[in-house]
Structures are given as structure tokens and as C-alpha cells.
Amino acid sequence: MVLNSPTVKLNDGNHIPWLGFGTGSALYQRDASELVQLAIKNGITHLDGAQMYRNEDTLGAGIRASGRPRSELYIVTKLDTLAVGQTCTAEGLTRSIGVSNFRVEDLEVILDGAVVTPAVNQIELHPYVWKAAEPIVRFGEEHGIITISYGGQTPLARVPGGPVDAVLPDICARLEKIRGQTVTPGQVLSKWILQKGAVVDSEAVETANVPDLTAEEVERIDDAGSKLHKRIFMRAVFGE
């Protein structure tokens, strides 16, 4: 992944913005229209929704209220099966198709004779699941499947006081000296996700002009995350 590019090229030739605004997790069953408008106003064009989030109508309302042409937006939704997605692609109803919460063994099954290789796999991704998620991310890289994260702010929003908290202040301080303005722990986590080779789907944590983490800083976050395993979403799928 080229971090200085605003988009990532998918295996079908299309491009996806590397920063997306998600309407699941924190906004589940909540009216997302105002925050969608704000995200678009702030330059975010990748918008992630799903019928199962029970607020997809408010995603549409926010898009309409923003006045931004549909052609300038990259909108993601969720379908019941990959087969439905393949049909939509064949009929020209969607640009790209992907999967969500697929483990390595799930990806191996669909790649065996797949008509269309998924362009992306969206999974929960943050330091507290990295040890379990890394094989999925690496398998995707080997087969041209981009990983999209969700729940990336979990260490701050859902597991406050965890081991990762202790390593973030020093990293923020170093990046602030280079950037010349505030760098938040949330921005550091988003940079960590990007530098793991994944697209960030978050609650609009802006990372423009935030310097890259050093390899040592990435390792420090990895090490802290390895001290606690904490999956928030789809635990049953992953046998937890």
C-alpha cells in the first residue's frame, strides 16, 4: 500500500479511498446523517454502511443532504452472500465486491473455483486482535485481497486503560514535534492500521499530514497489544 496516495488499487482495477467513514460499530442503530454530512464536508468520500447496522437510510439521507454528487463518492454496503455480489457485478450494479469477517480458511474455500476474487476483506483490526488478524492480512496480501479495518479505535473507545494506552503518549509527542500541531492517540492508531497494509474504516479519524510511525513504534504497539486479546465484534465467528 502506498501511504502517500489517497486511494488504494484493488485487484479488479478500481481504487478505494484509504480512509473511510463507518456507520456501524459506534453508530449502530443510531442516526448517522449529520455525521455523514460532516465526514463528507471534511473530504471523506469512502462511506461504509450496511442494512444490518439499522441506520442505512440515514446514511442515504446524509449523502443527499451533503449535496455531493454520487459519482464522487465510494459507497459500501453489505449483501447476504458473495454469490449475490457476483451477480450484481455481472449486471453492472456494483464496481467491486468483497467479503467481511472471513478467516483464512473461509478465504481458501471461496478462492477454490471462485468466479470473482473478492477485492477486500473487512475485519476487526486493532492491536488487541493483531496476533489473530495478522495471518488473515498476510493471506490477503498474497492473493491480492485488501484488508479493510473496522473497530480500529477499540483500544481507546472500548478498552480504556489497556496496555496500549501506555505507549501512545510518547509516540504522539514525537509526531507532534514533526507535524507542528496536535497528534491524538486515535490518529496514531489509524496510522498503525495503515502501516499494517489495511484501509482505515473508522469514525472519521483524520490522519492527513500525520508522519509515519517508525518501525520501533509499530513494534511497541504490537508488543503492548499482544499482552491482551480483546475482540469486540463477531466473536462467535472466530470461535471466541
C-alpha positions in Angstrom: 0.0 0.0 0.0 1.3 3.5 -0.9 0.6 5.6 2.1 1.1 8.9 0.3 -1.7 8.1 -2.1 -5.3 9.0 -1.3 -6.5 5.7 -2.8 -5.6 2.0 -2.9 -5.8 0.0 -6.1 -7.9 -3.1 -5.9 -7.4 -6.4 -7.7 -10.2 -5.5 -10.2 -8.6 -2.3 -11.2 -10.8 0.0 -9.2 -9.5 2.3 -6.5 -10.8 2.7 -2.9 -10.0 5.7 -0.7 -7.7 4.5 2.1 -9.8 6.4 4.7 -13.4 5.5 5.2 -16.2 6.7 7.4 -18.0 3.8 9.1 -21.6 3.8 10.2 -21.5 0.5 12.1 -19.9 -0.1 15.5 -20.1 3.3 17.2 -23.2 4.3 15.2 -25.1 1.0 15.2 -28.8 1.7 15.2 -28.1 5.5 15.5 -29.0 8.3 13.1 -25.8 8.8 11.1 -27.0 11.6 8.8 -25.3 14.6 10.5 -22.0 12.8 11.0 -22.1 11.5 7.3 -22.6 15.1 6.2 -19.7 16.2 8.4 -17.4 13.5 7.1 -18.2 14.5 3.5 -17.6 18.1 4.3 -14.2 17.2 5.7 -13.3 15.5 2.5 -14.1 11.8 3.2 -15.6 10.1 0.1 -15.5 6.5 1.3 -18.7 5.8 3.2 -19.4 2.3 4.7 -22.9 1.2 5.6 -25.0 -2.0 5.9 -28.6 -2.9 6.3 -27.7 -4.8 9.4 -26.5 -1.6 11.0 -30.1 -0.5 11.0 -29.3 3.1 10.0 -28.6 2.7 6.3 -31.5 5.1 5.5 -29.7 7.8 7.5 -26.5 7.2 5.5 -28.5 7.9 2.4 -30.1 11.0 4.0 -26.7 12.3 4.9 -25.4 11.8 1.4 -28.3 13.6 -0.1 -28.1 16.5 2.3 -24.4 16.9 1.6 -25.1 17.9 -2.0 -22.0 15.9 -3.1 -22.5 14.2 -6.4 -22.9 10.4 -6.1 -20.2 10.0 -8.8 -17.7 11.5 -6.4 -18.4 9.1 -3.6 -17.3 5.5 -2.9 -20.2 3.8 -1.0 -20.0 0.4 0.6 -22.9 -1.8 1.6 -23.3 -5.4 2.7 -25.1 -8.3 0.9 -26.1 -11.7 2.2 -23.8 -13.8 0.1 -20.8 -13.5 -2.2 -22.9 -15.0 -5.0 -25.3 -12.1 -4.8 -22.4 -9.7 -5.1 -21.0 -11.6 -8.1 -24.4 -11.3 -9.8 -24.5 -7.6 -9.1 -21.0 -7.2 -10.6 -22.1 -9.1 -13.7 -25.1 -6.8 -14.1 -23.1 -3.7 -13.6 -24.8 -2.8 -10.3 -21.6 -2.6 -8.3 -18.0 -1.7 -9.1 -16.3 -4.1 -6.7 -17.2 -6.9 -4.3 -15.7 -8.1 -1.1 -16.3 -10.1 2.0 -16.4 -9.4 5.7 -15.2 -11.3 8.8 -13.6 -14.0 6.7 -10.9 -16.2 8.3 -8.0 -17.7 6.3 -10.0 -21.0 6.0 -13.0 -19.1 4.7 -10.9 -17.3 2.1 -9.3 -20.6 1.0 -12.8 -22.1 0.3 -14.1 -19.2 -1.8 -10.8 -18.9 -3.8 -11.1 -22.5 -4.8 -13.0 -22.1 -8.1 -14.3 -18.5 -7.4 -15.7 -16.7 -10.4 -14.6 -13.4 -9.0 -11.9 -13.0 -6.4 -13.0 -10.7 -3.6 -11.3 -7.3 -3.7 -11.4 -6.7 0.0 -12.0 -8.5 3.3 -13.3 -6.3 6.2 -12.3 -7.4 9.6 -12.0 -6.1 13.1 -8.4 -4.8 13.3 -6.6 -3.1 16.2 -3.6 -4.0 18.4 -5.6 -6.3 20.7 -6.5 -8.6 17.9 -3.4 -8.2 15.7 -1.9 -11.6 16.6 -5.0 -13.3 15.4 -5.6 -11.0 12.5 -2.1 -11.0 11.0 -2.5 -14.3 9.2 -5.7 -13.1 7.6 -4.0 -9.8 6.5 -0.9 -11.7 5.1 -3.1 -14.2 3.3 -5.0 -11.4 1.7 -1.7 -9.7 0.6 -0.6 -13.0 -1.0 -3.9 -13.2 -3.0 -4.5 -9.6 -3.9 -7.2 -9.1 -1.3 -7.1 -5.7 0.5 -7.9 -5.8 4.2 -10.3 -3.1 5.4 -10.4 -2.5 9.2 -13.2 -1.7 11.5 -13.2 -1.2 15.2 -9.8 0.4 14.9 -10.3 2.8 17.8 -11.2 -0.1 20.2 -8.2 0.4 22.5 -9.3 3.9 23.3 -13.1 3.6 23.0 -13.8 0.1 24.3 -10.8 -1.0 26.3 -9.6 2.2 28.2 -6.7 1.6 30.5 -5.3 -1.3 28.5 -1.6 -1.9 27.8 -1.6 0.1 24.5 -2.5 3.3 26.3 0.9 3.5 28.0 2.9 3.6 24.7 0.8 6.2 22.8 1.7 9.4 24.6 5.4 9.3 23.7 4.6 8.5 20.1 2.1 11.4 19.9 4.7 13.7 21.3 7.3 12.8 18.7 4.9 13.1 15.8 3.7 16.5 17.1 7.2 17.9 17.0 7.5 16.9 13.4 3.9 17.9 12.4 3.9 21.1 14.4 0.4 20.5 15.6 -1.5 18.1 17.9 -1.5 14.4 17.1 -4.0 12.3 19.0 -3.8 8.7 20.2 -6.6 7.9 17.7 -4.6 9.3 14.8 -1.7 7.1 15.9 -3.9 4.0 15.9 -5.1 4.9 12.4 -1.5 5.3 11.2 -0.7 1.9 12.8 -3.5 0.3 10.8 -2.4 1.9 7.6 1.2 0.8 8.1 -0.1 -2.8 8.6 -1.3 -2.5 5.0 -5.0 -2.1 5.7 -7.6 0.5 4.7 -8.9 2.5 7.7 -12.7 2.4 8.2 -13.3 4.5 11.3 -15.4 7.2 12.8 -13.6 9.9 10.7 -10.2 10.0 12.5 -8.3 12.3 10.2 -4.6 11.4 9.6 -3.6 13.9 6.8 -0.1 15.1 7.3 0.5 12.9 10.3 4.0 11.5 9.9 4.6 7.7 9.7 5.4 5.7 12.7 8.9 4.3 13.0 9.3 0.5 12.8 10.2 0.6 16.5 7.0 2.5 17.3 4.9 -0.1 15.4 6.7 -2.8 17.3 6.0 -1.2 20.6 2.3 -1.0 19.8 2.4 -4.6 18.6 4.0 -5.7 21.9 1.6 -3.8 24.0 -1.4 -5.2 22.1 -0.1 -8.8 22.5 -0.5 -8.5 26.2 -4.3 -8.5 25.9 -6.6 -10.3 23.5 -9.9 -8.4 23.2 -12.2 -9.0 20.3 -15.4 -6.9 20.5 -17.3 -8.0 17.4 -18.2 -11.3 15.7 -16.6 -13.4 18.5 -18.7 -16.4 17.6 -17.3 -16.4 14.0 -13.8 -16.6 15.4 -14.6 -19.2 18.0 -14.3 -16.9 21.0 
